[in-house]
């Protein structure tokens, strides 16, 4: 029987009645799933008895990919050579010398030749880089400077004559080289660099000059000690026909010899200084280069995108300086792919050490009962279990990135190139920032023993810290992602073609920008919250909302502040949009990896840790969802409770999850993180 409206009721009363009606309706549509009970000690023990049965070796097989064999060769080689292992205490000069010996031994004794894989099989190259970085991060970066940067610039920016002349010497390390792009006054803004290369038609040479102190090449890896060549980025200056003045043709790359082959002395006109001791990566010899009218042959111009004839005529297949510059930088995107991939490798090491120690370490417990593992404390689970879940998420996302990059190098498809450029920028920025923060959390989670240098957190943290800056500052890279998102947003409404990674903007923008469904906003059943469709929709809804609102703000502010001022006014908003989009991509790839897993138990374990990743991210940004009523208060509370419960469930199989990373003890090298007898190794290290 319908209730008659009360003539004395207020609008607020009417609102309450509507809400109650919707709540009743939602219960009929989707009965509440049973959420975890309140966590009393007795109930925790009950939960522990129903933990998932996961086979670590099957999980490891699914994780390891197709290049594990070459990684194991690298691990075994360095394990068999104590003289090549980096000690805990080592001076800067000794570390640099050791790092060069490690690289020479890898190539000439172990027979690992990374250079051929830079173009031939990028996935294999990145797998080598990850393994080498696990041995010593300085070695990983030095290898990257030699093969990915110096070697990669010759392969990607040069032509056949350069490959014929330099390939073998780069490959066998007879031609150690540098990548001289960054200057004292310019890092991220490469178009602003001031080093000049002026063509002299009378001698058929370029004259390389450093016009002022701000143009000194700075932080150049391999320059301080070992480098014999440098790929120098400079503005190409062409004399005008009437010999009055010069034309600036934009930034180009030039091969410049910097040291004599026989004596190793610095060549005339070149000034090299050591950048000195750094926070980390002291096995890499970073130096500063100044050029005083250094002459090089015209053939030393890396001329894939622009060339000069003997009579001084400039030709290019690309019509403008901006397009040439974009093509040049686009060919160097592999460095970002490698850093994102290697950063996940660093995170795996840190998480493994922290989780193993947390399982081993026992502190306090119920009265008159044994002490319990510190990973049984909810606070420790809160620190480490979502981090473990993120490590798995990043693993699958960066594997996808490497696959896309490999496809790009084969197909040269413009859409794939644009997609990889943006995806590599976003993943490099997001993953390296997350890893940097996590390294400190892992150190803190291991208490005083985490502070011992032998347990590696300090070295890992210091060596990895610069990953957030080189190959593109993370804040700048996220702005590139935001700019691409806005471009795609505009395309969506103009009917253009969207790159694959952005397809969800077209497919669901209308749905995401409509008002949230007041019924689904209250669904709180476990089956619903663990549904990948709900999780992915939530991530994408947030991105679409943020993107739409920042587009409106930019339009509004550009009227009064201009384009640059409007961008700066909305900058934090833009960075949040970019991070949100990258998180959507990461989750989509994680869900895909879970669904493709062939073994039922392994798939169930991956589903558990994927759910933790998704719900923890939603909870961390719950304010955004609450502000637009995408999630009602009761649902927010259910997400929080389920996240804590999933953390506990992941804790129950945390040992298996880190074993699946397949990192041998001689790679971890941290006594507190070893698989067995950790305390024994630790006491032996200090002399007992």
MARVOFI-280763 format. One line per field, with one value per residue (C-alpha): residue number from 0; chain; x, y, z. Coordinates in Angstrom, 1 decimal, padded with zeros to 4 digits. Example, Ala and Ser with C-alpha at 12.3 -4.5 7.8 and 13.67 -1.06 7.14 Angstrom:
2
marro = c(0  1)
numar = c(A  A)
east = c(012.3  013.7)
north = c(-004.5  -001.1)
up = c(007.8  007.1)
end
This chain:
688
marro = c(0  1  2  3  4  5  6  7  8  9  10  11  12  13  14  15  16  17  18  19  20  21  22  23  24  25  26  27  28  29  30  31  32  33  34  35  36  37  38  39  40  41  42  43  44  45  46  47  48  49  50  51  52  53  54  55  56  57  58  59  60  61  62  63  64  65  66  67  68  69  70  71  72  73  74  75  76  77  78  79  80  81  82  83  84  85  86  87  88  89  90  91  92  93  94  95  96  97  98  99  100  101  102  103  104  105  106  107  108  109  110  111  112  113  114  115  116  117  118  119  120  121  122  123  124  125  126  127  128  129  130  131  132  133  134  135  136  137  138  139  140  141  142  143  144  145  146  147  148  149  150  151  152  153  154  155  156  157  158  159  160  161  162  163  164  165  166  167  168  169  170  171  172  173  174  175  176  177  178  179  180  181  182  183  184  185  186  187  188  189  190  191  192  193  194  195  196  197  198  199  200  201  202  203  204  205  206  207  208  209  210  211  212  213  214  215  216  217  218  219  220  221  222  223  224  225  226  227  228  229  230  231  232  233  234  235  236  237  238  239  240  241  242  243  244  245  246  247  248  249  250  251  252  253  254  255  256  257  258  259  260  261  262  263  264  265  266  267  268  269  270  271  272  273  274  275  276  277  278  279  280  281  282  283  284  285  286  287  288  289  290  291  292  293  294  295  296  297  298  299  300  301  302  303  304  305  306  307  308  309  310  311  312  313  314  315  316  317  318  319  320  321  322  323  324  325  326  327  328  329  330  331  332  333  334  335  336  337  338  339  340  341  342  343  344  345  346  347  348  349  350  351  352  353  354  355  356  357  358  359  360  361  362  363  364  365  366  367  368  369  370  371  372  373  374  375  376  377  378  379  380  381  382  383  384  385  386  387  388  389  390  391  392  393  394  395  396  397  398  399  400  401  402  403  404  405  406  407  408  409  410  411  412  413  414  415  416  417  418  419  420  421  422  423  424  425  426  427  428  429  430  431  432  433  434  435  436  437  438  439  440  441  442  443  444  445  446  447  448  449  450  451  452  453  454  455  456  457  458  459  460  461  462  463  464  465  466  467  468  469  470  471  472  473  474  475  476  477  478  479  480  481  482  483  484  485  486  487  488  489  490  491  492  493  494  495  496  497  498  499  500  501  502  503  504  505  506  507  508  509  510  511  512  513  514  515  516  517  518  519  520  521  522  523  524  525  526  527  528  529  530  531  532  533  534  535  536  537  538  539  540  541  542  543  544  545  546  547  548  549  550  551  552  553  554  555  556  557  558  559  560  561  562  563  564  565  566  567  568  569  570  571  572  573  574  575  576  577  578  579  580  581  582  583  584  585  586  587  588  589  590  591  592  593  594  595  596  597  598  599  600  601  602  603  604  605  606  607  608  609  610  611  612  613  614  615  616  617  618  619  620  621  622  623  624  625  626  627  628  629  630  631  632  633  634  635  636  637  638  639  640  641  642  643  644  645  646  647  648  649  650  651  652  653  654  655  656  657  658  659  660  661  662  663  664  665  666  667  668  669  670  671  672  673  674  675  676  677  678  679  680  681  682  683  684  685  686  687)
numar = c(A  A  A  A  A  A  A  A  A  A  A  A  A  A  A  A  A  A  A  A  A  A  A  A  A  A  A  A  A  A  A  A  A  A  A  A  A  A  A  A  A  A  A  A  A  A  A  A  A  A  A  A  A  A  A  A  A  A  A  A  A  A  A  A  A  A  A  A  A  A  A  A  A  A  A  A  A  A  A  A  A  A  A  A  A  A  A  A  A  A  A  A  A  A  A  A  A  A  A  A  A  A  A  A  A  A  A  A  A  A  A  A  A  A  A  A  A  A  A  A  A  A  A  A  A  A  A  A  A  A  A  A  A  A  A  A  A  A  A  A  A  A  A  A  A  A  A  A  A  A  A  A  A  A  A  A  A  A  A  A  A  A  A  A  A  A  A  A  A  A  A  A  A  A  A  A  A  A  A  A  A  A  A  A  A  A  A  A  A  A  A  A  A  A  A  A  A  A  A  A  A  A  A  A  A  A  A  A  A  A  A  A  A  A  A  A  A  A  A  A  A  A  A  A  A  A  A  A  A  A  A  A  A  A  A  A  A  A  A  A  A  A  A  A  A  A  A  A  A  A  A  A  A  A  A  A  A  A  A  A  A  A  A  A  A  A  A  A  A  A  A  A  A  A  A  A  A  A  A  A  A  A  A  A  A  A  A  A  A  A  A  A  A  A  A  A  A  A  A  A  A  A  A  A  A  A  A  A  A  A  A  A  A  A  A  A  A  A  A  A  A  A  A  A  A  A  A  A  A  A  A  A  A  A  A  A  A  A  A  A  A  A  A  A  A  A  A  A  A  A  A  A  A  A  A  A  A  A  A  A  A  A  A  A  A  A  A  A  A  A  A  A  A  A  A  A  A  A  A  A  A  A  A  A  A  A  A  A  A  A  A  A  A  A  A  A  A  A  A  A  A  A  A  A  A  A  A  A  A  A  A  A  A  A  A  A  A  A  A  A  A  A  A  A  A  A  A  A  A  A  A  A  A  A  A  A  A  A  A  A  A  A  A  A  A  A  A  A  A  A  A  A  A  A  A  A  A  A  A  A  A  A  A  A  A  A  A  A  A  A  A  A  A  A  A  A  A  A  A  A  A  A  A  A  A  A  A  A  A  A  A  A  A  A  A  A  A  A  A  A  A  A  A  A  A  A  A  A  A  A  A  A  A  A  A  A  A  A  A  A  A  A  A  A  A  A  A  A  A  A  A  A  A  A  A  A  A  A  A  A  A  A  A  A  A  A  A  A  A  A  A  A  A  A  A  A  A  A  A  A  A  A  A  A  A  A  A  A  A  A  A  A  A  A  A  A  A  A  A  A  A  A  A  A  A  A  A  A  A  A  A  A  A  A  A  A  A  A  A  A  A  A  A  A  A  A  A  A  A  A  A  A  A  A  A  A  A  A  A  A  A  A  A  A  A  A  A  A  A  A  A  A  A  A  A  A  A  A  A  A  A  A  A  A  A  A  A  A  A  A  A  A  A  A  A  A  A  A  A  A  A  A  A  A  A  A  A  A  A  A  A  A  A  A  A  A  A  A  A  A  A  A  A  A  A  A  A  A)
east = c(000.0  001.5  002.2  000.5  003.0  003.2  002.2  004.6  007.7  010.7  012.8  015.5  013.0  012.0  015.7  016.2  013.2  014.6  017.9  016.3  014.2  017.4  019.1  016.3  016.2  020.0  019.7  017.2  019.4  022.6  022.5  025.5  028.4  029.9  032.7  035.5  034.4  036.0  039.5  039.8  042.8  040.6  039.1  042.6  043.6  040.6  041.5  045.0  043.8  042.1  045.0  045.5  047.6  050.1  053.1  056.0  057.8  054.7  054.2  057.8  057.6  054.7  056.5  060.0  059.4  061.5  064.9  065.5  068.3  070.6  069.9  070.9  074.1  075.0  074.2  076.3  079.2  079.5  078.9  081.9  084.1  084.6  087.1  084.3  081.8  081.3  082.3  080.2  082.9  084.7  086.1  084.9  088.0  088.2  084.5  084.9  087.8  085.9  082.8  084.8  086.5  083.0  081.8  084.8  084.5  080.8  081.5  084.9  084.9  081.3  080.5  077.4  077.2  074.4  074.8  073.4  070.1  069.6  067.9  067.6  065.8  065.1  063.4  066.6  068.7  066.4  066.6  070.4  070.3  068.0  070.3  073.5  071.8  071.1  074.8  075.7  073.4  076.5  077.4  073.8  074.0  077.5  076.4  073.4  075.6  077.8  075.2  071.8  073.0  076.3  075.8  072.0  072.7  075.0  072.4  069.3  070.5  073.3  073.3  075.1  078.5  078.4  077.3  080.0  082.7  081.7  079.6  082.4  084.3  081.2  080.3  083.7  084.3  087.3  085.3  084.0  081.8  079.5  076.2  076.7  073.2  072.7  074.4  075.0  072.0  069.8  068.6  064.9  064.7  066.9  065.9  067.4  071.0  073.7  076.6  077.1  078.4  079.2  079.8  083.0  082.6  086.2  087.5  084.4  084.3  082.1  083.6  082.2  082.2  081.0  080.0  079.7  079.8  076.1  076.8  079.3  078.2  077.4  076.8  078.1  078.6  081.9  083.4  085.5  087.7  087.0  085.3  087.1  084.1  081.1  077.8  077.5  074.1  074.6  072.8  073.8  074.8  075.0  076.7  074.3  074.9  076.1  078.5  076.8  075.7  074.5  071.2  070.2  069.1  068.1  069.6  071.6  074.0  077.7  080.4  083.3  086.5  087.6  090.7  093.7  093.5  097.1  097.8  094.3  095.2  092.5  092.5  093.4  090.5  088.7  088.5  087.3  086.6  085.3  081.8  083.0  081.5  077.7  074.9  075.0  076.2  079.8  081.0  079.9  082.5  080.4  082.3  081.9  083.0  084.0  084.8  087.2  086.8  087.1  087.1  085.4  084.8  081.4  080.8  080.7  077.2  074.7  072.6  069.5  067.1  069.2  072.4  074.7  076.3  079.9  078.8  076.9  073.4  071.1  068.6  066.1  063.1  061.3  060.1  060.7  063.2  060.5  059.7  063.4  063.9  060.9  062.1  065.6  064.3  061.7  064.5  066.0  062.9  064.5  066.3  063.0  061.8  064.9  064.7  061.1  061.9  065.1  063.3  060.9  064.0  065.2  061.8  061.7  065.1  064.0  060.5  062.1  064.6  061.9  059.3  061.7  063.1  059.6  058.7  061.9  061.8  059.7  058.8  056.2  053.1  050.1  050.9  052.9  052.9  055.8  056.6  055.0  056.5  056.4  054.6  051.7  051.2  048.6  050.9  053.7  051.2  049.9  053.5  054.6  051.6  050.3  053.9  054.3  051.1  052.4  055.6  053.6  051.5  054.6  056.2  053.3  053.0  056.6  056.7  053.8  055.9  058.9  056.7  055.2  058.7  059.9  056.9  057.7  061.3  060.1  057.1  057.9  054.1  053.4  050.5  052.6  055.5  053.2  051.7  055.2  056.5  053.7  053.5  057.3  057.2  054.4  055.6  059.1  057.9  055.3  057.4  060.6  058.8  057.0  060.2  062.1  059.5  059.3  063.0  062.7  059.6  061.5  064.4  062.1  060.2  063.4  064.2  067.8  069.1  067.7  070.2  073.3  074.9  075.4  071.6  071.6  068.7  071.0  072.9  069.7  068.0  071.0  071.8  068.2  067.3  068.6  066.2  063.6  065.7  067.8  066.2  063.6  062.7  059.5  057.5  058.3  057.5  054.1  053.3  054.0  051.5  048.9  049.5  048.9  045.7  044.4  045.2  043.3  040.4  040.1  040.4  037.6  035.2  036.4  036.1  039.8  041.6  042.8  046.0  045.4  046.3  043.7  040.8  038.8  038.4  036.4  034.6  033.4  033.8  030.1  029.4  032.2  031.2  027.5  026.3  027.2  024.6  023.2  022.5  025.9  027.6  026.3  027.0  029.5  029.5  032.9  032.1  031.3  034.4  036.6  035.1  037.8  035.1  034.2  037.9  038.8  035.7  036.6  040.1  038.9  036.1  038.5  040.8  037.9  036.5  040.0  040.6  037.3  037.6  041.2  040.2  037.5  039.9  042.6  040.0  038.9  042.4  043.9  041.6  043.3  046.7  047.5  048.4  051.6  050.1  047.0  049.1  051.1  047.9  046.6  049.9  049.2  045.8  047.6  050.1  047.3  045.5  048.6  049.3  045.6  045.8  049.0  047.4  044.5  047.0  048.9  045.7  044.4  047.6  047.6  044.0  044.9  047.9  045.7  043.2  045.8  047.4  046.9  047.1  044.1  045.9  048.4  045.7  043.8  047.0  047.5  043.8  044.2  047.2  045.7  042.5  044.7  046.5  043.3  041.3  044.3  044.7  041.0  041.1  044.2  042.2  038.8  038.3  038.1  035.4  033.5  033.5  031.6  029.4  030.9  031.3  028.9  030.2  029.2  031.0  034.1  034.1  033.7  036.6  038.8  037.9  038.4  041.8  043.0  041.6  043.3  046.6  046.3  045.5  048.5  050.7  049.8  051.5  054.0  056.9  055.7  055.1  058.7  060.2  058.5  060.8  063.5  066.3  069.1  070.8  074.0  072.0  070.2  073.4  071.6  072.1  068.6  067.0  068.5  066.3  067.8  070.0  069.8  070.9  073.9  075.1  074.6  076.6  079.4  079.6  080.4  083.0  081.4)
north = c(000.0  003.4  005.7  009.1  012.0  013.9  017.5  018.6  016.8  018.9  018.5  016.9  014.3  013.5  013.1  010.6  008.6  008.5  007.3  004.5  003.5  003.2  001.2  -001.3  -001.6  -002.1  -005.0  -006.7  -006.2  -007.4  -009.1  -008.1  -010.6  -011.7  -009.4  -010.4  -010.5  -008.3  -009.5  -011.1  -013.3  -016.4  -015.4  -014.6  -018.1  -019.4  -017.3  -018.6  -022.2  -021.5  -019.8  -020.3  -023.2  -021.7  -023.4  -020.9  -022.6  -022.5  -018.9  -018.2  -020.0  -017.8  -014.6  -015.2  -014.7  -016.0  -014.4  -016.0  -018.2  -015.4  -013.7  -016.9  -017.0  -013.5  -014.4  -017.5  -015.8  -013.1  -015.6  -017.5  -014.4  -013.0  -010.6  -008.9  -008.6  -005.1  -004.9  -003.0  -000.4  000.9  004.3  006.2  005.6  001.9  001.5  003.1  000.8  -002.3  -001.3  -001.1  -004.5  -005.9  -004.7  -005.9  -009.3  -009.6  -008.9  -010.6  -013.4  -014.4  -013.8  -011.7  -009.2  -006.8  -004.4  -006.6  -006.9  -003.1  -003.3  -007.1  -008.1  -005.2  -007.6  -009.6  -006.4  -005.1  -008.6  -008.4  -004.8  -005.9  -008.8  -006.7  -004.0  -006.6  -007.4  -003.7  -000.8  001.2  -001.6  -001.6  002.2  002.0  -000.7  001.4  004.5  002.4  000.4  002.1  005.8  006.0  002.9  003.5  007.1  005.7  003.0  005.1  008.6  007.6  005.9  002.9  004.6  005.2  001.7  000.2  002.4  002.2  -001.0  -003.5  -001.1  -000.2  -003.9  -005.1  -002.1  -000.8  002.4  003.3  006.4  009.0  010.6  014.4  016.0  017.6  021.0  023.0  025.3  022.9  019.4  018.7  021.6  020.0  022.5  025.2  023.7  026.2  024.1  025.0  023.0  025.5  024.1  025.3  024.7  025.7  022.6  020.4  020.3  021.2  023.3  022.3  025.2  025.7  029.4  030.0  028.2  027.4  025.3  023.0  019.4  018.1  014.7  012.9  009.2  007.6  011.0  011.5  008.4  005.9  007.5  007.9  009.2  011.3  011.8  015.6  017.3  020.8  023.4  023.0  026.5  026.9  029.9  032.0  032.2  035.8  034.8  037.2  035.4  031.8  029.9  027.8  024.4  023.1  020.4  017.6  014.9  014.7  012.0  013.8  011.9  013.1  011.1  009.8  006.0  005.2  007.6  008.1  011.8  014.4  015.6  019.2  021.7  019.4  020.1  017.3  017.6  015.1  015.8  014.2  012.0  011.6  010.4  007.0  005.2  006.1  003.3  005.5  008.2  011.3  014.2  017.7  018.6  021.9  022.3  025.0  025.1  021.4  020.4  017.1  015.8  016.5  012.7  012.8  014.3  011.6  012.3  010.1  013.0  015.8  016.1  018.6  018.3  019.2  022.6  023.3  022.6  021.2  018.4  016.5  014.2  016.1  019.6  021.5  021.8  020.8  017.6  016.7  017.3  015.2  012.4  012.6  012.3  009.7  007.4  007.6  006.4  003.0  004.5  005.2  001.8  000.3  002.4  001.5  -002.2  -002.0  000.0  -002.9  -005.2  -003.0  -003.0  -006.8  -007.0  -004.6  -006.2  -009.6  -008.6  -006.7  -009.5  -012.3  -010.3  -009.5  -013.2  -014.1  -011.3  -011.9  -009.2  -009.3  -011.5  -012.5  -012.8  -016.0  -017.1  -017.1  -013.9  -013.4  -012.5  -008.8  -009.5  -010.7  -007.1  -005.2  -002.1  -004.1  -005.7  -002.2  -001.2  -004.2  -006.1  -003.4  -002.8  -006.5  -006.2  -003.1  -005.0  -007.7  -005.0  -003.2  -006.4  -007.1  -003.5  -003.1  -006.5  -005.0  -001.8  -003.8  -005.8  -002.5  -001.0  -004.2  -003.9  -000.3  -001.0  -003.6  -001.8  001.9  002.4  006.1  005.2  002.7  005.2  007.8  005.2  003.9  007.5  008.4  005.0  004.9  008.4  007.6  004.2  005.5  008.4  006.4  003.3  005.0  007.5  004.6  002.5  005.5  005.9  002.2  001.8  004.1  002.3  -001.1  000.3  001.5  -001.8  -003.6  -001.4  -001.0  -004.0  -002.2  000.5  -001.8  -001.1  -004.9  -005.3  -003.0  -000.6  002.4  001.5  000.6  003.8  006.0  004.3  004.3  007.8  009.4  007.1  009.8  012.4  011.0  010.0  012.7  014.3  012.6  015.8  016.7  013.2  013.2  016.5  014.8  012.2  014.8  016.7  013.5  012.8  016.2  015.7  012.4  014.0  016.5  013.8  011.9  014.8  015.4  011.8  011.1  007.8  007.0  005.1  001.7  002.7  005.4  003.5  003.4  007.2  006.7  003.6  004.8  008.6  009.2  006.7  007.9  011.5  010.9  011.1  008.1  005.4  005.9  002.2  000.8  003.6  001.6  -001.9  -003.3  -007.1  -008.8  -010.3  -006.9  -005.2  -007.9  -007.8  -006.6  -004.7  -002.6  -002.0  -001.0  001.1  003.0  003.7  004.9  006.9  008.8  009.5  010.6  012.9  014.5  014.9  016.5  018.9  019.9  020.6  023.0  024.7  025.1  026.6  029.1  030.2  030.5  033.4  035.5  033.8  032.5  028.9  028.7  030.5  028.3  025.2  026.3  027.2  023.7  021.8  019.7  018.8  017.7  015.6  013.8  013.1  011.6  009.4  008.3  007.2  005.3  003.5  002.5  001.0  -000.9  -002.4  -003.3  -005.2  -006.9  -008.1  -009.4  -011.3  -012.9  -014.0  -015.5  -017.6  -021.3  -022.9  -022.5  -022.1  -019.7  -017.7  -017.5  -016.2  -013.6  -012.6  -012.1  -009.8  -008.0  -007.3  -005.9  -003.6  -002.3  -001.8  -000.3  002.3  003.1  003.5  005.7  008.1  007.6  011.3  011.7  009.0  010.4  014.0  012.9  010.3  007.5  005.6  006.0  006.1  002.5  001.3  003.3  001.6  -001.8  -001.1  -000.2  -003.4  -005.6  -004.0  -004.8  -008.4  -008.9  -007.7  -010.3  -013.0  -012.0  -012.1  -015.8  -016.5  -013.7  -016.1  -017.8  -014.5  -013.3  -016.8  -016.5  -013.5  -016.2  -014.1  -016.3  -015.5  -014.5  -011.9  -010.5  -010.4  -009.0  -011.3  -010.4  -011.3  -014.7  -017.7  -019.6  -019.0  -015.2  -014.4  -016.8  -015.0  -011.7  -012.5  -014.1  -010.9  -008.8  -011.3  -013.8)
up = c(000.0  -001.0  001.8  001.5  001.4  004.7  004.0  006.8  005.4  004.4  001.3  003.5  004.7  001.1  000.2  003.0  001.8  -001.8  -000.5  001.6  -001.4  -003.5  -000.8  -000.7  -004.4  -004.6  -002.1  -004.4  -007.4  -005.9  -002.4  -000.3  -000.5  002.8  003.6  006.0  009.6  012.2  012.7  016.1  016.7  016.5  013.2  011.8  012.6  010.8  007.7  007.8  007.4  004.1  002.4  -001.3  -002.5  -004.9  -006.5  -006.6  -009.4  -011.7  -010.8  -011.5  -014.9  -015.9  -014.7  -016.1  -019.8  -022.7  -021.8  -018.4  -019.7  -020.6  -017.2  -015.4  -017.5  -016.3  -012.7  -012.8  -014.5  -011.8  -009.0  -010.3  -010.3  -006.8  -008.2  -010.2  -007.3  -005.9  -002.2  000.3  000.9  -002.2  -003.2  -006.3  -008.3  -007.4  -008.3  -011.7  -012.5  -011.3  -013.3  -016.5  -015.7  -015.1  -018.5  -020.3  -018.7  -019.5  -023.2  -023.8  -021.3  -020.7  -024.4  -023.7  -026.6  -025.8  -028.7  -031.4  -029.5  -029.3  -032.7  -033.3  -030.1  -027.7  -025.2  -024.9  -024.5  -021.6  -020.0  -020.0  -018.7  -015.8  -014.9  -015.1  -013.0  -010.4  -010.2  -009.8  -010.8  -011.9  -014.3  -015.7  -016.3  -017.8  -020.1  -021.1  -021.8  -024.1  -026.0  -025.7  -025.7  -027.5  -029.6  -030.0  -031.3  -034.0  -035.0  -034.8  -035.9  -038.2  -041.6  -043.1  -043.3  -039.5  -038.7  -041.0  -039.3  -035.6  -035.0  -034.3  -032.0  -030.0  -029.8  -028.5  -026.3  -028.3  -028.8  -025.4  -025.9  -024.4  -025.0  -024.7  -024.7  -021.2  -020.5  -017.4  -018.2  -020.1  -019.3  -020.1  -022.6  -025.3  -027.9  -025.7  -025.7  -026.8  -028.1  -031.7  -034.8  -037.6  -041.0  -042.7  -046.5  -047.2  -045.3  -045.4  -041.6  -038.7  -035.9  -032.5  -029.9  -026.4  -026.5  -022.7  -019.4  -019.5  -022.6  -021.0  -021.5  -017.9  -016.3  -019.3  -018.5  -019.6  -020.1  -017.0  -017.5  -020.2  -023.2  -026.5  -028.5  -027.8  -029.6  -029.2  -029.6  -030.9  -033.0  -036.6  -038.0  -041.8  -043.4  -045.4  -049.2  -049.0  -046.1  -043.8  -040.7  -040.3  -040.3  -037.3  -038.6  -035.2  -032.9  -034.6  -033.4  -034.2  -033.5  -031.8  -030.9  -027.4  -026.5  -028.3  -029.1  -028.2  -025.3  -024.0  -023.6  -024.2  -027.8  -028.7  -028.1  -025.8  -022.0  -019.7  -016.0  -013.5  -012.1  -008.9  -006.2  -006.5  -004.2  -006.0  -009.2  -008.4  -010.7  -013.6  -014.5  -015.2  -016.6  -018.1  -021.6  -023.2  -026.9  -028.2  -032.0  -032.4  -036.0  -037.2  -040.8  -042.4  -042.3  -038.5  -038.7  -037.8  -040.9  -040.9  -040.5  -042.0  -044.2  -045.7  -049.1  -049.9  -051.2  -047.9  -049.1  -046.3  -047.2  -045.1  -045.6  -042.8  -043.6  -040.4  -037.6  -035.0  -037.0  -037.3  -033.6  -032.7  -034.9  -033.3  -029.8  -030.8  -031.8  -028.3  -026.4  -025.8  -022.8  -021.1  -021.8  -020.3  -017.1  -016.5  -016.9  -014.8  -012.1  -011.6  -011.2  -008.4  -006.8  -006.9  -005.0  -002.4  -001.8  -001.6  001.1  003.1  002.9  003.7  006.7  007.9  007.8  009.7  012.3  015.4  017.9  020.7  020.8  023.0  026.8  027.6  024.0  021.4  019.6  016.2  012.8  012.2  008.9  011.0  012.2  010.1  009.9  008.3  005.8  005.0  004.1  002.1  000.7  -001.7  -002.7  -003.5  -005.5  -007.4  -008.2  -010.0  -011.7  -012.9  -014.1  -016.5  -017.6  -018.5  -020.3  -022.4  -023.0  -024.1  -026.6  -028.0  -028.3  -030.1  -032.5  -033.1  -034.1  -036.6  -038.1  -037.8  -037.8  -036.9  -034.5  -032.7  -032.5  -030.8  -028.5  -027.3  -026.9  -024.5  -022.8  -022.2  -020.8  -018.4  -017.2  -016.8  -014.6  -012.7  -012.0  -011.1  -008.7  -007.0  -006.7  -005.2  -002.5  -001.9  -001.3  001.7  003.0  002.7  004.6  007.4  007.4  008.3  011.2  012.4  010.3  007.2  007.9  007.5  004.2  003.6  003.5  000.4  000.9  001.1  -002.0  -003.9  -002.9  -003.7  -007.0  -008.2  -007.1  -010.3  -012.4  -011.6  -013.5  -016.3  -019.7  -019.0  -015.7  -014.3  -014.0  -017.6  -018.9  -017.1  -018.8  -022.2  -021.2  -020.2  -023.5  -025.5  -023.4  -024.2  -027.9  -027.8  -026.0  -028.8  -031.4  -029.7  -030.3  -033.8  -034.9  -035.4  -034.9  -031.4  -030.6  -029.0  -025.5  -025.5  -027.0  -023.7  -024.1  -027.2  -026.1  -022.8  -022.5  -022.7  -020.0  -017.8  -018.0  -017.2  -013.6  -011.5  -011.0  -007.5  -007.2  -008.2  -006.1  -003.1  -004.1  -001.6  -002.1  -002.3  -005.7  -007.1  -005.6  -006.9  -010.4  -012.8  -014.8  -011.7  -011.0  -014.5  -014.9  -011.6  -012.8  -016.2  -014.8  -012.7  -015.7  -017.9  -015.2  -014.5  -018.2  -018.9  -016.0  -016.8  -020.4  -019.2  -016.8  -019.5  -021.9  -019.2  -018.0  -021.5  -022.2  -019.5  -019.0  -022.5  -023.3  -021.2  -018.2  -018.3  -018.4  -015.4  -013.5  -014.1  -013.8  -010.7  -012.2  -015.4  -013.6  -011.7  -015.0  -016.5  -013.4  -013.4  -017.1  -016.5  -013.6  -015.9  -018.4  -015.6  -014.2  -017.7  -018.4  -015.0  -015.5  -018.9  -017.5  -014.8  -017.4  -019.7  -016.9  -017.7  -014.2  -012.0  -008.7  -010.1  -011.7  -008.4  -006.7  -009.4  -009.2  -005.4  -005.7  -008.7  -006.6  -003.9  -006.3  -007.8  -004.5  -002.7  -005.5  -005.4  -001.6  -001.8  -004.0  -002.4  -002.0  -005.8  -006.0  -003.0  -004.4  -007.5  -005.7  -007.7  -004.4  -001.5  002.1  002.8  -000.3  000.6  004.0  002.3  -000.1  002.9  004.8  001.8  001.0  004.5  004.3  000.9  002.3  005.0  002.4  000.3  003.5  003.8  000.5  000.5  000.6  -002.6  -004.3  -003.7  -004.5  -007.9  -008.7  -008.9  -007.5  -006.2  -002.9  -004.7  -006.6  -003.5  -001.5  001.6  004.7  006.1  002.8  002.2  001.8  004.7  007.8  007.3  010.9  010.6  007.4  009.1  012.2  010.1  008.0  011.0  012.3  014.7)
end
